[in-house]
Amino acid sequence: MSTASLAQQIIEWIFARYHNPGDDQVTFTRDDLVSAAAALKAPRPKNLGDIVYSLRYRVPLPDSIRRTAPPGCEWAIFPGGNAVYTLRAVPFNLIEPRQGLRTILLPDATPGVIAKYSLSDEQALLARVRYNRLLDVFTGLACYPLQSHLRTSITITSDIDGTPSNSQVETDDVYVGLDEHGAHYVLPVQAKGGSDSLSVIQIWQDFRVAQQKFPNLIPRPVAAQFMEHSAIALFEFQESREGITIAREHHYILVAPEELESVN
């Protein structure tokens, strides 16, 4: 049985056990993943974290779960504390570029040697964002790279007993920005260039990173996604009582200078 298939069967078993009609969240533990595999007479997963990762970014939740989401919402698996996870009904889960947006042409300033030797789609995407100052263009801020692949921990209150615990998270890039009035911002950046999808969980974690690690800076999390024909979608997010929403989305294509349209 593939990891994807096993992951879907495990979460379906857990959901059926804990979900009641009308619930907008379902909390479960890492031990429940083991219990589900045993009940399904499947081998114990070697990497329990990979089960959750697959359900967040690689495979859709089973139809039997998706159909129970409240109108206008989707289910997403959030961290719920130490070895605890919570399925929550949110306005959206996966972050996907909208169709029909105008594509903005920009001159490609990526050094040829970088484009040639980028080791992955994600690294190529982050390189293009950096060398073409796409965050400056997108946000209107003067943005400066602070750290790549920031691995840190955030404090999460348990959804089971309310106790705080630390959870390991990773952000692909972190920038700091300045606006015309001198205000300081922190811009965590998540990027996806392959078959995995961007998820609202990553943005939720980035808001926690910004608030806990950079409390004196204004948070403006951003996500980047490769599209067809090497176009790049950039998203900026806001967080309120209603949850996380997409504040802005722009699409860019990097072209040779001679391909730029004349501006009269």
N, C-alpha and C positions, 0 to 999 in steps of 0.2 A: 504494500500500500504506500502511495506517495505521501510525502509530508503534507502537501496541500490537501489531499483527500482526507488524511487522518485529522488534520487541523479542523476542517469543516465538520467532520463527524463529532469531534470532541466538543467543540463549542455548541453544536446543536444539542448534544446530550446535557451539557451544563445549563444551557438556556431553558430547556424543558424542565429541568429539576428546580430552578430557582425563580423563573419568571412567573408572575401573576398578571392576569389581564389588567391593563391600565398602568402597569409599572413603566416608568421612564428611565429606570436604571436597574441593572442586575450586577451584584457584586459576587465575585468568586475568588478563590485562592489558587496558588500554584498546586497545592495538594489535590484540588478538584480536577486538574489536568490529568494527574496520575490516576485518580479514581475513574475518570471517564474512559481512559484507555483500557483500564482493567475491565470495566463494564462492557466495553465493546469487544473484549477479547483480542485486543491489539497489543503488540509489544510496547513496553514502557518507552515513551519517547526519550532518546538519548539527550536531546537538548530541548528542555521545556520552553526556554526563551524563544527558540526558533518557531515553535507553534504559535505563540502570540505574535511574533514578528510577521509571520506569513499572513495571519488574519488581519493585521493592520495594513500591510503594504503590498502583498502579492496576490492574494486570492480573495474573492468576495465572500461575505458571510452567506450562509445558506438562505435560500428563498424563504424557508419556514421561519427564520428570524427576521429577515428584512420586512416581511409582510406585517409584522406586529408593531413596527415603528409608528409613532403618532403622525398624523397628517403633516406633511412638509418637513419631516425629520428623517434622519438615518441613524443607525446604530454605529458607534465607534468605541473601541476598547482603550480606556484611559488607565494610567497608573492609579492604583487605589491605596498605596502604602507598601510596606515591606511584604513582598510575595503576594500582593493583593492586586486585583484588576477589577475595573468596573465598566461594564457596557452602559453607555449613556446615549440617550436620544439627543442628537444635535442637529442644527440646520443643514450641515453637510459634513461628510467625512473626507472623501478623497478630493483633492484639489486638482481640477482639470481646466485647461484653457477654454475660454468661451469661443464659440464660432462667430464669425462675422465682425470681429473687431478690426479696426484699421491697423495695418502693419507699418511701423515707422522704420525708415531706412537710415542707417548710420554708417559712417566710414569705418571699416574694419581696421583697428589698430593692434590686433593680436600679432605678436612677433611670429614670423613663419616657423622658426625653430620650435616654438612652444606648441603651435598648432600641429606640427609634424610629430612630436614625441609625447603628446598627452597620453597617459596610460589608460584612461577610462573616459566614458562619456561625461561622468560627473566632474572629473578633473578638468576636462576640456571646457565644460560649461562654466565652472568657477573661474578658469583662466580668462575666458572671454568677458565675463562680468568684470573682472578686475582690470584687465588691460584696456578695456574700452570705457571704463568709468561709468558703467551702466547704472550703478546705484546713484551716482551724482545726477545723471540725466533723469532717472526715474523719480527720485525723491525731491530734487531741487536743493539738496544739501551738498556741502563739501564733505565727501566720505573718505575715510582713511582705514586701510586694513589693520586690524588689531591682532587677530590670532586666527589661524586656520585649524580646523578640526579640534575645537575646544571640547575636551572631555572633563566633565565636572559632575558634581552631585547637587541635587535640589532637595529641599525638605518637603515632604508630602504628608499630610494628615491622613491617617488610615480611615477608610470608609467603613471599617468594621468596628473599631473600638476608639477611634479618635486620637490615637497616639501618633506622634510624629516619627518619621523615619527618613533616611536618606535614599534617594534613587539616582542611579548613574544615568547621565544623559550625554548626548553628543550633538554639537552644532557644527555644521560644515564650515562656516566662516563667521567671524564677528568683525563688524566695522564700527567705528565711532564717527559721528557726523556733527557738523556745525551748520547753523542756519545764519541768515543775514543779521539776526539780532544777537548772535553769540550763544544761543541756547545749545546745549550738548545732548546728543542722542546716542543710543546704542542700537545697532541694527544686526541682530542675529540673522544669518542667511542659511536657508535649507535649499539644497539643490538635488534634482533627480534628472538623470540623463538616460537611464536604461529602461528595463521593463518594470522596475518598482515604481510605485506611485507616491506622490506627496500626500501627506495626511494631516488633518487638523490636529492630531495628537502631537506632531512635531512642533506645530506652531504654539500649542498650549504649553509645551515644555519650554519653548524659547521665551515666552512671556514670563515663566517662572525663573528662568536663568537671568533674564534682564532685571526682574524685580529683586531677586535675592543676591545676585553677584554685582549688579551695577545699580544700586538703589538711587543714586543721585542723577542718573541719566534718564532721558525720556525714551521709552521702548518703542521701536518701530520694526517689528519682525517682517522679514521679506522672504519670499520663496522664488526660486528660479526653475524653469522647466524647459527642456528642449522640445520643440514642436517639429512638424514636417518641414522639410527644406531648410533645416538648420535655423529656423526662427526660434527666438527666445521669448518666453512668456515670463514676465515679472509680476508678482502679486505683493501687495502690502495689506496688513491685517490690523483690525481693531478688536478690542475685547471689552465687553460690557456685561450687564446682568443677563442679557439674552444669549451670551456666549461669544464665540469668535466669529467675526464676519470679514469678508473681503472688502477692504476699503477702496482699493484701486487695482486695476489690471491693465498692463500695456504689453504690446507685442512688438518685438524689434527683429530686424534682419540686418546683419553686418555685411556690407558689400564693399567692393573696391571703389575708391573715390570717383573714378570715371563713370560709375553706374548710378551715382546720386542724381536725383532729379534737380534741375536748375530751379533756383528760388528767385523769383522776380519781385 
